[in-house]
Amino acid sequence: METPSFKIYKGLQRPLIFKIFKGKFIYWALGSIVTGVIAGGAASIMISSIAGAIVMVMVAVPLLFFTIHKQKSGLYAKTRESCIYMIPARYKPSKQRKQLS
């Protein structure tokens, strides 16, 4: 008997996109909104509901702008060096050339 073969689902092969956020930055944006809601809720309990709404906007919006800024630098964390690295060559060609006949 032959063993059955199944096709393997490999995903979309590209990052997930929601509105303007891609990949892991979707979770960052969600965390920004949740943090704003929690901070606004705490401020509304302690001060007033209008102050809570203002705090929510003042916390969530800068965090969302920070997320957009980090997304522009790339999906993966990259170190950008401003210096020049000189890597020595390991292969040194011989001085003698072979003549083709």
Buried (B, 14 or more C-beta within 10 A) or exposed (E): EEEEEEEEEEEEEEEEEEEEBBBBBBEBBEEBBEBBBEBBBEBBEEEEEEEBEBBBEBBBEEBBEEBBEBBEEEEEEEEEEEEEEEEEEEEEEEEEEEEEE
